[in-house]
Amino acid sequence: MEKALLLYSGGLDTSVMISWLQEKLSLSVSTLTLDVGNTDLNAIAAKAESLGAYPVFVHDAKDQFADRFIAKSIMSNGNYEGYPLSTALARPLMAEEAVHYAHKIGAKYIVHGSTGRGNDQVRFEVSIKAFDPSIEVLAPVREWNMMRSDEIEYAKTHGIPVKLDGKYSIDENIWGRSVEGPDIEDIGKGLPEDVYEWIVPPWKAEKNVEITLAFDGGIPTEMNGEKMKLSDLIMKLNALAGSAGIGLIDHVENRVVGLKSHEVYECPAAAVITHAHRYLESLILNRNEAEVKMMLDWHFSKFVYGGLWHDPVMNAINAAEAEFNRDITGEIRMKLFGGHIFNEGAWGSTFIYNRDLINYSSSKFDQRVSKGFIEVYGNATVHSHNRKTAVDQEMAGSYFDL
């Protein structure tokens, strides 16, 4: 019997697939669940076993995810159309591990539960094929045009236990939580309050939180004086920042497939860390560095969102981002309150921000040199403007001569 490895979340789509693949395609189904900050992993594994999957794999990937993927996103201020990349960032790691486990058990197929409407189908399949083009990828929801009502009916008739009363489709990892659902898709309504899980609604957030983050080479290494590995720092900061109402993003985005979607993101730690990283950049990088890095940040986010993590161009982007981040070292203290982040001070030995040079009471900057700078700096604009004015006047005179 041919083998298939299913990327298993424990939800409706992937639970139905175990039986579906066995019944429709006569496949032996194994499952892989990656721990990138998910919950109830033991329950998910037990459920897969009860549905006939064997072997069932659960892989702790939190440190892999933090050190190899989130770290690069922090250095690149990873952000797509206004929200930190979280779901998109985890997919290439899941694809990589899926190929590894497929090889381990000799599976011909890797199966995912993504729909034909979303981005994840692209992210999974491009990465899987980049690692091993010989593996066949199955996407039953897309290929059989499965509707949710069809899946629910199939689950009922086959005795598959699924949570049918959930309002939302949720994906979460330590870097963020994304939420979709009919009540969110209706943009004529405000957000239901029960969408909040990691974050206290800002208008209810009465907690005042002070955070000091220390960065070394662009990566946060300490919080409030305590050294931590990145995954632990993120998880602790999620709770602290979330209690202050930080990190909720109500967003309409442009998907890879050309559709617009309305989703909600909860990214408390990502919001704080990215804010702090950007602020340190503003104190350390010069104007030329900042302009080029801004362009690279945009390309990094575009490629990650579009499922192109394993395109060779990412090696060049990540290498350049690492160079820009070499000197992004320092500390920043922030106050978190009511959904807002307030800077309370920053310190570092690599800052090129110099108070003595910018201070209007200081004599360290000789203002007289600015006159010559302006004359040289404005040469191109002044001469070309004068040329254009002369040509316009000449053309206007020719017109009236007619």
N, C-alpha and C positions, 0 to 999 in steps of 0.2 A: 504494500500500500504506500502510495506517495505521501510525503510529509509536507506540512505547511506550518510555518511559525506565524502566530498571530500577535501583533502588538496589542496588548489587552489592557483596557482601562477598568473593566468591571461594569461599565454602563450598558445601556440598552443595545446600542449598535454592535459592540464587540461580543456581548453575551449571546445575542441571537446568532452571530456569525459562527460560533463554535459548532452549534447544531447544524446550521445551514451548510457549512463546509463539509461536515461529515455526511449529511443526508444527500445534498445535491451533487457533490463532486467526489464523494467517497475518499476523502482525505483524512489522514491521521493528523490531528491538530495539537500542536504545542503552543504554549503562550509565554510571552515575555512582558513583564511589567517593570518599568524602570522607576526607581525611587529618586525623583528629582525634587522631592518636597511634597509628595502626595500623602494622603492619609489612608488608614485602614488597609494597609498592604496585605496583612495576614488574611483579612476577610476576602480581599480580591483574589488571592491565591486559592483559598478554600473554595470560593465560588467557581473558579475555572476548573478545579479538580472535580467538583460535583457535576459539572456539565460534560465531563468526559475528556478534558484536555490532559495530555501527558506527553512529556514531562512539563511541569509548570515552573517557570523561572521568575524569580524576583531579584533584581539587581540593584544594589545600593549605588547610585551614581551621583549623589549630592556633591561630593568633593570634585569628581570629574567635571560636573556641570559648572561648579563655581570657578574652579581653577583654569579650565581650558576654554570655557565659553563666556561665562559672565564677566570674568576678568578682562577679556578682550572687549566686551561691550562697554564696560566701565571706561576703559581707556579711550574708546571711540564715541562716548556719550550716546550709545545706541538708542535711537529714538525714531519711530516711524510715524510721521504725520502728527506728532504731539504726544505719543505715549511710549514708555520704555518697552523695548522688545523683550518679551518673556516666552510666550508660547513658541514663536518662530525660532528662538534661540535654542530651545531644547530639542527640536525636531532632528537636526543633523546628528546629534548625539544618539538619539533613539534609533535612527537609521543605521548608524555605525554599529551599535550593539546588536541590532537585529541581524545584520549580516554576520557578525561574529557568532551569534548563537545558532543561526541557520546553518553555518558551516559545521558547527559543533555537533548538530544532530543529523546532518545530511538532508536538510529540507530543500525541496525544489522551489517552494513558494514562500514569499513573505506577504502577509495580509495586513492591511490597515483598515480602519473604520471611517476614513474620511469620506465626505460627500463630494459630489461633482461641482458644488457651488463654492467651495472654500479654497483656502490657500494650502492647507496641510497636505493635500494630495500631491501638490507640486513639490513641497519640501521633502516629504518622505521618498518619493519616487526618483527624483533627481539624485538625491544623496545615495540611495540604495544602488542605483545603476552606476553611479560613479565608483562605488566600491567593488561591485561585482555585476557586470552587465549580463551575466548568464542567469542570474536569479530572476524568476518571473514574479511580478508584483500583482496581487489581486486586490481589488477595491470593490467588494460586493455591493455596498450601498450605491456606488456610482454605476457599476456595470449592470446591475439588475434594476436600476432606477427605483430603489426601495424608498418608500415613503414611511414616515414615522408610524402612521396608522397600520401599515402592512407589518411592520416589525412588532408592534404591540400585539396584533392579532396572532402572529406566528409565535410569539413568546407565550401567550395564553394557551394556545392549542398544544404546545410542546412542553408545558409545565416549567418554563424558564422563569426563575424569580427575577423580576426587574422592578425598579422603583418607578412607578408610572405616575406618581403624584407630584414629581418634581417639576417646578416651574421653569427651571433653567438648565441650559447645557453649560457645563463648567469645565475649564481646564486650568490646572494650577501647578506651579512649581515654586521654588523658594524665591524666584525673582518677580513673580506676579501671578495674579488670578484673573482670568478672563471669563466673562459671563455673557451668554446669549439667551434669548428666549422670546416668546410671542409678546410678552408685556414690554419688553425692551424694543422689539422691532416696531412697535406702534409709536412713531415719533410724535404723535398727537398727545401723548401722555408724558408726565414727568416720571422719573425713576421710582419704582416701588421701593419702599424703605427696606424691604427684606432682601434686597440685592446686596446690602452691606454685610460682609462677614469678617473681613480682616480690619476694617476701618470703622471707627465710631463716626457717624455722620457729623460733618464739621460743625453744624449748628448745635450739636449736642456734646461736642468734645470740650469738656471743662478742664481736662488735664493739661498742665503746662510742663513740657518736657524739655530738658536741656541736654544736648548731645555734643560731645567733642570727638571728632573723627581725625585720626592721624593717617596720612597717606605716605606711601613710599613707592616711588616709581609709578605713580598713577593709580595704585591699588590701596584701598583702606586696609590697614593692618591692626589698628587699635581703636577701641571705642571707650571713651571716658577713662583713659589710662590703662585699659586692660588689653593685652595682646590677644588676638583671636585668629583662628583660621577663617578664611573668607566665608565659608558656608555658615559657620556658627554666628559670625558677626551679622550676616544678612538676616538670619532667622530671628535673632534677638532684636535687631532694629525694626523688623516688620512689626513686632508686637508693640514696641515703644512708640514708633511713629504712627502706627495705626490707632493707638489710643488717643493721639492728638489730632486725629482727623486728616492725616496726611496721605495723599496718594490715590485719591479716587479720580478717575478720568472717564468722562462721559463722551463717547467719541463716535463719529461717523467716518469710516475709512474707505479707501479705494483698494479693493482686493486685486490680487494678481489676475484673476479671471475676468476682471472688468466690472464686477458688481460692487455696489456700495452696501456696506453693512453697518448697523448700529450696535455697538457693543459697549460694555462697561469693563473697565480695568481697575483692579486694586493693586497698587504697586508702592506700598509705603517705603520700604527700604530702598528700592530703586530710585524713587523720587528724591529722597534725601541724599543718597550717595552721588547721584548725577548732579544735583544742585551744588554739592560741595566740590565735586571734581571740576565742574565748569568754573566755579569761583576761583579755585586755585590756579587753573589755566590762565584766567584773566590777569592774575598777579605775576605769572611766571613767563608766559610765552610773549615774544615780541609780535608786532603787528603782522609781519610777513608769515611767521609761524602760525599765528592764529587763523589767518585767512586760508592758508593751504590746508590746515588741519580741519577747518570747517567743511571744506569740500570733501576731504577724505571721510569725515564722519558721516556725511550724507550718503556717500557711496557704500560705506560699510553697512549702514542701516538698510539701504535699498536692496543690497545683495542678500542680507540675512532674511529680510522679510520675504523676498522672492524665492527663497529656497536654494540659493547659490553659494552656500557656505563652502562647499568643496570645489568651487571654481578656482583655478590657479591664481586669478587676480587677487583673491583674498589673502594669499601669502604675502604679496607685495603691500597690500593695504595694512595688514596686521604688523608687518615689519616697520613700515613708516610710522604707524601709530605708536608702536613700542619706542621708537626713537624720540618722538615728540613727548612721550610720557616719562622719559628717563629722569627729567628734573622736576616732575610734578610731585614734589615732596613737601610736606608741611602739615600744619594742624588748622582746623577751623571749628569754632564753637558756634552752635546754632540753637535758637529757641524755637520749639515747635508748639504751635497753639492754634486751635480753631481752623485747622486745615492749611495754615500758612507756615512758611519757613522764614525765620528772621536771623540774619547773620549777627553774631555777637563778638566777632574777633577772629583774626587769622594771623598765623606766625609761621615763618619759614626762612631758611638761609639761602634759598634759590630765587627769591622774589626779585624781579627787576622793577617792581613798583617802588618808588623812592619818594617818601613824603617830603624830604628836603628839596627835591627838584621841583615838585609841583606846588609847594606851599608859597602863597603870594607874599609872605613876609620873609622868605629866604632869599639870600643873594647868591646862592650856589648856581643858579641858572642865569646866565647873562642874556637878558631880554634883547639887547641891541643886535645880537646875531640873527634874530628872526627876520629883520628887514631884508638882508641879503638872501636868506632862504626863500622868502616869498617871491622875490624878483626872479630867481632861478626856477623855482617850482612852478610859477605861473606863465613861464615863457610860451609854452605850447598853446595854452588856452588864449592868452592875450593876442598872439600873432595870428592864430587861425581865426579868432573872432573878428579881428580887424580885416583879414582877407575876405571873410564871408560878408561882412558889412559893405565893403567896397564893391564886391561883385553884385550884391543885392541892389545897391544904389545905381550901379551901371545898368542893370537889367531894367530897373524901374524907369530910368531915363529913356532907354530905348523904347519902352512900351509907350510912354507919353509922346515920343517923337512920331510914332505912327499916327 
